[in-house]
Amino acid sequence: MTPEAAGPYRKSSYSGQNNNCVEVAPTSDGGRSVRDSKDTNRPSLRFAPAPWRAFLRSC
């Protein structure tokens, strides 16, 4: 079963007015769901908790 977004999608405060960015929401398993802010009807990418934490550590 794929975890669903469990919270609202949020966009970075660094996003400009042109809407070319991604939105991130927590998932029911503690991971994250990432989608394109220009086309929110397309499927999102889902990351399990461990890979998401690894991504954040690498930034």
mmCIF file of the N, C-alpha and C atoms, coordinates in Angstrom:
data_MODEL
# 
_entry.id   MODEL 
# 
loop_
_atom_site.group_PDB 
_atom_site.id 
_atom_site.type_symbol 
_atom_site.label_atom_id 
_atom_site.label_alt_id 
_atom_site.label_comp_id 
_atom_site.label_asym_id 
_atom_site.label_entity_id 
_atom_site.label_seq_id 
_atom_site.pdbx_PDB_ins_code 
_atom_site.Cartn_x 
_atom_site.Cartn_y 
_atom_site.Cartn_z 
_atom_site.occupancy 
_atom_site.B_iso_or_equiv 
_atom_site.pdbx_formal_charge 
_atom_site.auth_seq_id 
_atom_site.auth_comp_id 
_atom_site.auth_asym_id 
_atom_site.auth_atom_id 
_atom_site.pdbx_PDB_model_num 
ATOM 1   N N  . MET A 1 1  ? 0.840  -1.176 0.000   1.00 0.00 ? 1  MET A N  1 
ATOM 2   C CA . MET A 1 1  ? 0.000  0.000  0.000   1.00 0.00 ? 1  MET A CA 1 
ATOM 3   C C  . MET A 1 1  ? 0.889  1.244  0.000   1.00 0.00 ? 1  MET A C  1 
ATOM 4   N N  . THR A 1 2  ? 0.635  2.166  -0.894  1.00 0.00 ? 2  THR A N  1 
ATOM 5   C CA . THR A 1 2  ? 1.397  3.408  -0.997  1.00 0.00 ? 2  THR A CA 1 
ATOM 6   C C  . THR A 1 2  ? 0.852  4.430  -0.003  1.00 0.00 ? 2  THR A C  1 
ATOM 7   N N  . PRO A 1 3  ? 1.718  5.015  0.825   1.00 0.00 ? 3  PRO A N  1 
ATOM 8   C CA . PRO A 1 3  ? 1.242  6.012  1.776   1.00 0.00 ? 3  PRO A CA 1 
ATOM 9   C C  . PRO A 1 3  ? 0.718  7.254  1.064   1.00 0.00 ? 3  PRO A C  1 
ATOM 10  N N  . GLU A 1 4  ? -0.335 7.790  1.588   1.00 0.00 ? 4  GLU A N  1 
ATOM 11  C CA . GLU A 1 4  ? -0.941 8.995  1.011   1.00 0.00 ? 4  GLU A CA 1 
ATOM 12  C C  . GLU A 1 4  ? -0.435 10.235 1.736   1.00 0.00 ? 4  GLU A C  1 
ATOM 13  N N  . ALA A 1 5  ? -0.546 11.372 1.072   1.00 0.00 ? 5  ALA A N  1 
ATOM 14  C CA . ALA A 1 5  ? -0.209 12.640 1.715   1.00 0.00 ? 5  ALA A CA 1 
ATOM 15  C C  . ALA A 1 5  ? -1.119 12.812 2.925   1.00 0.00 ? 5  ALA A C  1 
ATOM 16  N N  . ALA A 1 6  ? -0.524 13.105 4.077   1.00 0.00 ? 6  ALA A N  1 
ATOM 17  C CA . ALA A 1 6  ? -1.278 13.200 5.316   1.00 0.00 ? 6  ALA A CA 1 
ATOM 18  C C  . ALA A 1 6  ? -1.440 14.648 5.780   1.00 0.00 ? 6  ALA A C  1 
ATOM 19  N N  . GLY A 1 7  ? -0.870 15.558 5.071   1.00 0.00 ? 7  GLY A N  1 
ATOM 20  C CA . GLY A 1 7  ? -0.963 16.959 5.461   1.00 0.00 ? 7  GLY A CA 1 
ATOM 21  C C  . GLY A 1 7  ? -1.040 17.828 4.225   1.00 0.00 ? 7  GLY A C  1 
ATOM 22  N N  . PRO A 1 8  ? -1.166 19.102 4.420   1.00 0.00 ? 8  PRO A N  1 
ATOM 23  C CA . PRO A 1 8  ? -1.238 19.993 3.254   1.00 0.00 ? 8  PRO A CA 1 
ATOM 24  C C  . PRO A 1 8  ? 0.113  20.068 2.539   1.00 0.00 ? 8  PRO A C  1 
ATOM 25  N N  . TYR A 1 9  ? 0.060  20.269 1.247   1.00 0.00 ? 9  TYR A N  1 
ATOM 26  C CA . TYR A 1 9  ? 1.284  20.510 0.487   1.00 0.00 ? 9  TYR A CA 1 
ATOM 27  C C  . TYR A 1 9  ? 1.748  21.927 0.782   1.00 0.00 ? 9  TYR A C  1 
ATOM 28  N N  . ARG A 1 10 ? 3.065  22.081 0.944   1.00 0.00 ? 10 ARG A N  1 
ATOM 29  C CA . ARG A 1 10 ? 3.637  23.395 1.203   1.00 0.00 ? 10 ARG A CA 1 
ATOM 30  C C  . ARG A 1 10 ? 4.681  23.711 0.148   1.00 0.00 ? 10 ARG A C  1 
ATOM 31  N N  . LYS A 1 11 ? 4.730  24.972 -0.205  1.00 0.00 ? 11 LYS A N  1 
ATOM 32  C CA . LYS A 1 11 ? 5.696  25.456 -1.183  1.00 0.00 ? 11 LYS A CA 1 
ATOM 33  C C  . LYS A 1 11 ? 6.739  26.290 -0.440  1.00 0.00 ? 11 LYS A C  1 
ATOM 34  N N  . SER A 1 12 ? 7.962  26.253 -0.886  1.00 0.00 ? 12 SER A N  1 
ATOM 35  C CA . SER A 1 12 ? 9.033  27.001 -0.261  1.00 0.00 ? 12 SER A CA 1 
ATOM 36  C C  . SER A 1 12 ? 8.743  28.502 -0.276  1.00 0.00 ? 12 SER A C  1 
ATOM 37  N N  . SER A 1 13 ? 9.133  29.165 0.780   1.00 0.00 ? 13 SER A N  1 
ATOM 38  C CA . SER A 1 13 ? 8.984  30.625 0.837   1.00 0.00 ? 13 SER A CA 1 
ATOM 39  C C  . SER A 1 13 ? 9.940  31.305 -0.147  1.00 0.00 ? 13 SER A C  1 
ATOM 40  N N  . TYR A 1 14 ? 10.914 30.562 -0.673  1.00 0.00 ? 14 TYR A N  1 
ATOM 41  C CA . TYR A 1 14 ? 11.840 31.102 -1.661  1.00 0.00 ? 14 TYR A CA 1 
ATOM 42  C C  . TYR A 1 14 ? 11.275 31.032 -3.083  1.00 0.00 ? 14 TYR A C  1 
ATOM 43  N N  . SER A 1 15 ? 10.114 30.467 -3.247  1.00 0.00 ? 15 SER A N  1 
ATOM 44  C CA . SER A 1 15 ? 9.507  30.347 -4.571  1.00 0.00 ? 15 SER A CA 1 
ATOM 45  C C  . SER A 1 15 ? 9.148  31.728 -5.104  1.00 0.00 ? 15 SER A C  1 
ATOM 46  N N  . GLY A 1 16 ? 9.373  31.898 -6.381  1.00 0.00 ? 16 GLY A N  1 
ATOM 47  C CA . GLY A 1 16 ? 9.028  33.164 -7.011  1.00 0.00 ? 16 GLY A CA 1 
ATOM 48  C C  . GLY A 1 16 ? 7.569  33.193 -7.445  1.00 0.00 ? 16 GLY A C  1 
ATOM 49  N N  . GLN A 1 17 ? 7.194  34.224 -8.122  1.00 0.00 ? 17 GLN A N  1 
ATOM 50  C CA . GLN A 1 17 ? 5.825  34.392 -8.594  1.00 0.00 ? 17 GLN A CA 1 
ATOM 51  C C  . GLN A 1 17 ? 5.517  33.560 -9.830  1.00 0.00 ? 17 GLN A C  1 
ATOM 52  N N  . ASN A 1 18 ? 6.534  32.998 -10.501 1.00 0.00 ? 18 ASN A N  1 
ATOM 53  C CA . ASN A 1 18 ? 6.304  32.250 -11.739 1.00 0.00 ? 18 ASN A CA 1 
ATOM 54  C C  . ASN A 1 18 ? 5.795  30.833 -11.504 1.00 0.00 ? 18 ASN A C  1 
ATOM 55  N N  . ASN A 1 19 ? 5.736  30.399 -10.245 1.00 0.00 ? 19 ASN A N  1 
ATOM 56  C CA . ASN A 1 19 ? 5.147  29.104 -9.894  1.00 0.00 ? 19 ASN A CA 1 
ATOM 57  C C  . ASN A 1 19 ? 5.932  27.902 -10.415 1.00 0.00 ? 19 ASN A C  1 
ATOM 58  N N  . ASN A 1 20 ? 7.212  28.060 -10.701 1.00 0.00 ? 20 ASN A N  1 
ATOM 59  C CA . ASN A 1 20 ? 8.055  26.951 -11.152 1.00 0.00 ? 20 ASN A CA 1 
ATOM 60  C C  . ASN A 1 20 ? 8.765  26.325 -9.958  1.00 0.00 ? 20 ASN A C  1 
ATOM 61  N N  . CYS A 1 21 ? 8.037  25.532 -9.203  1.00 0.00 ? 21 CYS A N  1 
ATOM 62  C CA . CYS A 1 21 ? 8.636  24.946 -8.012  1.00 0.00 ? 21 CYS A CA 1 
ATOM 63  C C  . CYS A 1 21 ? 7.925  23.644 -7.660  1.00 0.00 ? 21 CYS A C  1 
ATOM 64  N N  . VAL A 1 22 ? 8.350  23.053 -6.577  1.00 0.00 ? 22 VAL A N  1 
ATOM 65  C CA . VAL A 1 22 ? 7.720  21.832 -6.101  1.00 0.00 ? 22 VAL A CA 1 
ATOM 66  C C  . VAL A 1 22 ? 7.017  22.116 -4.783  1.00 0.00 ? 22 VAL A C  1 
ATOM 67  N N  . GLU A 1 23 ? 6.074  21.257 -4.453  1.00 0.00 ? 23 GLU A N  1 
ATOM 68  C CA . GLU A 1 23 ? 5.373  21.318 -3.177  1.00 0.00 ? 23 GLU A CA 1 
ATOM 69  C C  . GLU A 1 23 ? 5.619  19.996 -2.461  1.00 0.00 ? 23 GLU A C  1 
ATOM 70  N N  . VAL A 1 24 ? 5.725  20.054 -1.137  1.00 0.00 ? 24 VAL A N  1 
ATOM 71  C CA . VAL A 1 24 ? 6.034  18.881 -0.326  1.00 0.00 ? 24 VAL A CA 1 
ATOM 72  C C  . VAL A 1 24 ? 4.986  18.726 0.761   1.00 0.00 ? 24 VAL A C  1 
ATOM 73  N N  . ALA A 1 25 ? 4.556  17.479 0.986   1.00 0.00 ? 25 ALA A N  1 
ATOM 74  C CA . ALA A 1 25 ? 3.605  17.175 2.060   1.00 0.00 ? 25 ALA A CA 1 
ATOM 75  C C  . ALA A 1 25 ? 4.075  15.935 2.802   1.00 0.00 ? 25 ALA A C  1 
ATOM 76  N N  . PRO A 1 26 ? 3.815  15.882 4.108   1.00 0.00 ? 26 PRO A N  1 
ATOM 77  C CA . PRO A 1 26 ? 4.130  14.661 4.853   1.00 0.00 ? 26 PRO A CA 1 
ATOM 78  C C  . PRO A 1 26 ? 3.204  13.529 4.420   1.00 0.00 ? 26 PRO A C  1 
ATOM 79  N N  . THR A 1 27 ? 3.688  12.299 4.513   1.00 0.00 ? 27 THR A N  1 
ATOM 80  C CA . THR A 1 27 ? 2.856  11.137 4.205   1.00 0.00 ? 27 THR A CA 1 
ATOM 81  C C  . THR A 1 27 ? 2.504  10.400 5.497   1.00 0.00 ? 27 THR A C  1 
ATOM 82  N N  . SER A 1 28 ? 1.556  9.517  5.407   1.00 0.00 ? 28 SER A N  1 
ATOM 83  C CA . SER A 1 28 ? 1.059  8.800  6.579   1.00 0.00 ? 28 SER A CA 1 
ATOM 84  C C  . SER A 1 28 ? 2.117  7.924  7.248   1.00 0.00 ? 28 SER A C  1 
ATOM 85  N N  . ASP A 1 29 ? 3.200  7.586  6.532   1.00 0.00 ? 29 ASP A N  1 
ATOM 86  C CA . ASP A 1 29 ? 4.261  6.754  7.117   1.00 0.00 ? 29 ASP A CA 1 
ATOM 87  C C  . ASP A 1 29 ? 5.463  7.568  7.584   1.00 0.00 ? 29 ASP A C  1 
ATOM 88  N N  . GLY A 1 30 ? 5.361  8.898  7.554   1.00 0.00 ? 30 GLY A N  1 
ATOM 89  C CA . GLY A 1 30 ? 6.469  9.743  7.985   1.00 0.00 ? 30 GLY A CA 1 
ATOM 90  C C  . GLY A 1 30 ? 7.393  10.163 6.868   1.00 0.00 ? 30 GLY A C  1 
ATOM 91  N N  . GLY A 1 31 ? 7.115  9.745  5.649   1.00 0.00 ? 31 GLY A N  1 
ATOM 92  C CA . GLY A 1 31 ? 7.912  10.151 4.497   1.00 0.00 ? 31 GLY A CA 1 
ATOM 93  C C  . GLY A 1 31 ? 7.392  11.464 3.936   1.00 0.00 ? 31 GLY A C  1 
ATOM 94  N N  . ARG A 1 32 ? 7.628  11.678 2.655   1.00 0.00 ? 32 ARG A N  1 
ATOM 95  C CA . ARG A 1 32 ? 7.165  12.902 2.009   1.00 0.00 ? 32 ARG A CA 1 
ATOM 96  C C  . ARG A 1 32 ? 6.650  12.605 0.611   1.00 0.00 ? 32 ARG A C  1 
ATOM 97  N N  . SER A 1 33 ? 5.695  13.411 0.195   1.00 0.00 ? 33 SER A N  1 
ATOM 98  C CA . SER A 1 33 ? 5.143  13.379 -1.149  1.00 0.00 ? 33 SER A CA 1 
ATOM 99  C C  . SER A 1 33 ? 5.525  14.696 -1.813  1.00 0.00 ? 33 SER A C  1 
ATOM 100 N N  . VAL A 1 34 ? 6.063  14.638 -3.028  1.00 0.00 ? 34 VAL A N  1 
ATOM 101 C CA . VAL A 1 34 ? 6.549  15.823 -3.735  1.00 0.00 ? 34 VAL A CA 1 
ATOM 102 C C  . VAL A 1 34 ? 5.826  15.916 -5.067  1.00 0.00 ? 34 VAL A C  1 
ATOM 103 N N  . ARG A 1 35 ? 5.310  17.115 -5.371  1.00 0.00 ? 35 ARG A N  1 
ATOM 104 C CA . ARG A 1 35 ? 4.600  17.300 -6.644  1.00 0.00 ? 35 ARG A CA 1 
ATOM 105 C C  . ARG A 1 35 ? 4.991  18.620 -7.289  1.00 0.00 ? 35 ARG A C  1 
ATOM 106 N N  . ASP A 1 36 ? 4.685  18.735 -8.564  1.00 0.00 ? 36 ASP A N  1 
ATOM 107 C CA . ASP A 1 36 ? 4.954  19.936 -9.357  1.00 0.00 ? 36 ASP A CA 1 
ATOM 108 C C  . ASP A 1 36 ? 3.847  20.951 -9.079  1.00 0.00 ? 36 ASP A C  1 
ATOM 109 N N  . SER A 1 37 ? 4.217  22.154 -8.694  1.00 0.00 ? 37 SER A N  1 
ATOM 110 C CA . SER A 1 37 ? 3.209  23.165 -8.369  1.00 0.00 ? 37 SER A CA 1 
ATOM 111 C C  . SER A 1 37 ? 2.448  23.661 -9.595  1.00 0.00 ? 37 SER A C  1 
ATOM 112 N N  . LYS A 1 38 ? 3.011  23.473 -10.790 1.00 0.00 ? 38 LYS A N  1 
ATOM 113 C CA . LYS A 1 38 ? 2.323  23.905 -12.004 1.00 0.00 ? 38 LYS A CA 1 
ATOM 114 C C  . LYS A 1 38 ? 1.235  22.933 -12.435 1.00 0.00 ? 38 LYS A C  1 
ATOM 115 N N  . ASP A 1 39 ? 1.342  21.674 -12.036 1.00 0.00 ? 39 ASP A N  1 
ATOM 116 C CA . ASP A 1 39 ? 0.383  20.656 -12.467 1.00 0.00 ? 39 ASP A CA 1 
ATOM 117 C C  . ASP A 1 39 ? 0.114  19.700 -11.307 1.00 0.00 ? 39 ASP A C  1 
ATOM 118 N N  . THR A 1 40 ? -0.717 20.124 -10.394 1.00 0.00 ? 40 THR A N  1 
ATOM 119 C CA . THR A 1 40 ? -0.965 19.351 -9.173  1.00 0.00 ? 40 THR A CA 1 
ATOM 120 C C  . THR A 1 40 ? -1.827 18.117 -9.403  1.00 0.00 ? 40 THR A C  1 
ATOM 121 N N  . ASN A 1 41 ? -2.362 17.942 -10.593 1.00 0.00 ? 41 ASN A N  1 
ATOM 122 C CA . ASN A 1 41 ? -3.164 16.748 -10.899 1.00 0.00 ? 41 ASN A CA 1 
ATOM 123 C C  . ASN A 1 41 ? -2.309 15.554 -11.327 1.00 0.00 ? 41 ASN A C  1 
ATOM 124 N N  . ARG A 1 42 ? -1.057 15.793 -11.649 1.00 0.00 ? 42 ARG A N  1 
ATOM 125 C CA . ARG A 1 42 ? -0.163 14.690 -12.027 1.00 0.00 ? 42 ARG A CA 1 
ATOM 126 C C  . ARG A 1 42 ? 0.232  13.915 -10.785 1.00 0.00 ? 42 ARG A C  1 
ATOM 127 N N  . PRO A 1 43 ? 0.644  12.674 -10.942 1.00 0.00 ? 43 PRO A N  1 
ATOM 128 C CA . PRO A 1 43 ? 1.070  11.878 -9.778  1.00 0.00 ? 43 PRO A CA 1 
ATOM 129 C C  . PRO A 1 43 ? 2.269  12.522 -9.074  1.00 0.00 ? 43 PRO A C  1 
ATOM 130 N N  . SER A 1 44 ? 2.317  12.337 -7.782  1.00 0.00 ? 44 SER A N  1 
ATOM 131 C CA . SER A 1 44 ? 3.441  12.877 -7.007  1.00 0.00 ? 44 SER A CA 1 
ATOM 132 C C  . SER A 1 44 ? 4.505  11.793 -6.832  1.00 0.00 ? 44 SER A C  1 
ATOM 133 N N  . LEU A 1 45 ? 5.706  12.234 -6.474  1.00 0.00 ? 45 LEU A N  1 
ATOM 134 C CA . LEU A 1 45 ? 6.781  11.309 -6.115  1.00 0.00 ? 45 LEU A CA 1 
ATOM 135 C C  . LEU A 1 45 ? 6.689  11.088 -4.618  1.00 0.00 ? 45 LEU A C  1 
ATOM 136 N N  . ARG A 1 46 ? 6.839  9.861  -4.195  1.00 0.00 ? 46 ARG A N  1 
ATOM 137 C CA . ARG A 1 46 ? 6.749  9.566  -2.765  1.00 0.00 ? 46 ARG A CA 1 
ATOM 138 C C  . ARG A 1 46 ? 8.066  9.001  -2.281  1.00 0.00 ? 46 ARG A C  1 
ATOM 139 N N  . PHE A 1 47 ? 8.504  9.500  -1.125  1.00 0.00 ? 47 PHE A N  1 
ATOM 140 C CA . PHE A 1 47 ? 9.763  9.083  -0.523  1.00 0.00 ? 47 PHE A CA 1 
ATOM 141 C C  . PHE A 1 47 ? 9.495  8.516  0.855   1.00 0.00 ? 47 PHE A C  1 
ATOM 142 N N  . ALA A 1 48 ? 10.049 7.343  1.126   1.00 0.00 ? 48 ALA A N  1 
ATOM 143 C CA . ALA A 1 48 ? 9.954  6.744  2.455   1.00 0.00 ? 48 ALA A CA 1 
ATOM 144 C C  . ALA A 1 48 ? 10.757 7.606  3.431   1.00 0.00 ? 48 ALA A C  1 
ATOM 145 N N  . PRO A 1 49 ? 10.532 7.448  4.737   1.00 0.00 ? 49 PRO A N  1 
ATOM 146 C CA . PRO A 1 49 ? 11.209 8.304  5.707   1.00 0.00 ? 49 PRO A CA 1 
ATOM 147 C C  . PRO A 1 49 ? 12.740 8.295  5.625   1.00 0.00 ? 49 PRO A C  1 
ATOM 148 N N  . ALA A 1 50 ? 13.368 7.131  5.543   1.00 0.00 ? 50 ALA A N  1 
ATOM 149 C CA . ALA A 1 50 ? 14.839 7.071  5.534   1.00 0.00 ? 50 ALA A CA 1 
ATOM 150 C C  . ALA A 1 50 ? 15.449 7.764  4.310   1.00 0.00 ? 50 ALA A C  1 
ATOM 151 N N  . PRO A 1 51 ? 14.970 7.508  3.097   1.00 0.00 ? 51 PRO A N  1 
ATOM 152 C CA . PRO A 1 51 ? 15.539 8.229  1.953   1.00 0.00 ? 51 PRO A CA 1 
ATOM 153 C C  . PRO A 1 51 ? 15.301 9.740  2.024   1.00 0.00 ? 51 PRO A C  1 
ATOM 154 N N  . TRP A 1 52 ? 14.162 10.160 2.574   1.00 0.00 ? 52 TRP A N  1 
ATOM 155 C CA . TRP A 1 52 ? 13.895 11.597 2.695   1.00 0.00 ? 52 TRP A CA 1 
ATOM 156 C C  . TRP A 1 52 ? 14.892 12.237 3.666   1.00 0.00 ? 52 TRP A C  1 
ATOM 157 N N  . ARG A 1 53 ? 15.154 11.571 4.814   1.00 0.00 ? 53 ARG A N  1 
ATOM 158 C CA . ARG A 1 53 ? 16.137 12.110 5.769   1.00 0.00 ? 53 ARG A CA 1 
ATOM 159 C C  . ARG A 1 53 ? 17.525 12.157 5.139   1.00 0.00 ? 53 ARG A C  1 
ATOM 160 N N  . ALA A 1 54 ? 17.883 11.130 4.354   1.00 0.00 ? 54 ALA A N  1 
ATOM 161 C CA . ALA A 1 54 ? 19.185 11.118 3.674   1.00 0.00 ? 54 ALA A CA 1 
ATOM 162 C C  . ALA A 1 54 ? 19.283 12.286 2.700   1.00 0.00 ? 54 ALA A C  1 
ATOM 163 N N  . PHE A 1 55 ? 18.211 12.565 1.978   1.00 0.00 ? 55 PHE A N  1 
ATOM 164 C CA . PHE A 1 55 ? 18.184 13.703 1.054   1.00 0.00 ? 55 PHE A CA 1 
ATOM 165 C C  . PHE A 1 55 ? 18.416 15.006 1.813   1.00 0.00 ? 55 PHE A C  1 
ATOM 166 N N  . LEU A 1 56 ? 17.714 15.188 2.917   1.00 0.00 ? 56 LEU A N  1 
ATOM 167 C CA . LEU A 1 56 ? 17.857 16.429 3.697   1.00 0.00 ? 56 LEU A CA 1 
ATOM 168 C C  . LEU A 1 56 ? 19.268 16.576 4.256   1.00 0.00 ? 56 LEU A C  1 
ATOM 169 N N  . ARG A 1 57 ? 19.870 15.477 4.686   1.00 0.00 ? 57 ARG A N  1 
ATOM 170 C CA . ARG A 1 57 ? 21.237 15.552 5.205   1.00 0.00 ? 57 ARG A CA 1 
ATOM 171 C C  . ARG A 1 57 ? 22.228 15.940 4.113   1.00 0.00 ? 57 ARG A C  1 
ATOM 172 N N  . SER A 1 58 ? 21.932 15.598 2.872   1.00 0.00 ? 58 SER A N  1 
ATOM 173 C CA . SER A 1 58 ? 22.867 15.874 1.788   1.00 0.00 ? 58 SER A CA 1 
ATOM 174 C C  . SER A 1 58 ? 22.775 17.311 1.277   1.00 0.00 ? 58 SER A C  1 
ATOM 175 N N  . CYS A 1 59 ? 21.769 18.039 1.697   1.00 0.00 ? 59 CYS A N  1 
ATOM 176 C CA . CYS A 1 59 ? 21.589 19.424 1.226   1.00 0.00 ? 59 CYS A CA 1 
ATOM 177 C C  . CYS A 1 59 ? 22.494 20.392 1.948   1.00 0.00 ? 59 CYS A C  1 
# 
